[in-house]
Amino acid sequence: MWSRLRPRRIRARRAPITEPERPLPVKPDEIAKLTKFLRAKFELPSISVKKRPQKNDSAEVYIGEEFVGVIFRDEEDGELSYNFSMAILEFDLEE
């Protein structure tokens, strides 16, 4: 009788395991558009965007020969955007 009164365990359904989406590479035409955009936005003709040697989901940003940051390509829900990330170290501020 006691076994009839105990609540039944309900198993949670697991979501199917899917492979993570691989980022699409930054294409040469995108690099050219990003370079043009950054030069106009910052009014800085020496800024350039270059392909990264080891990764293809992002590109490197240079001012002259100095590396200043990375642009990441983000495509979600059919919309494409780019995120510019620039680290500023404390000793760079002390001049």
Secondary structure, DSSP 8 states (H G I E B T S, - for coil): -HHHHS---------------------HHHHHHHHHHHHHHHT-TTEEEEE-SS-SSEEEEEETTEEEEEEEEEEETTEEEEEEE----HHHH--
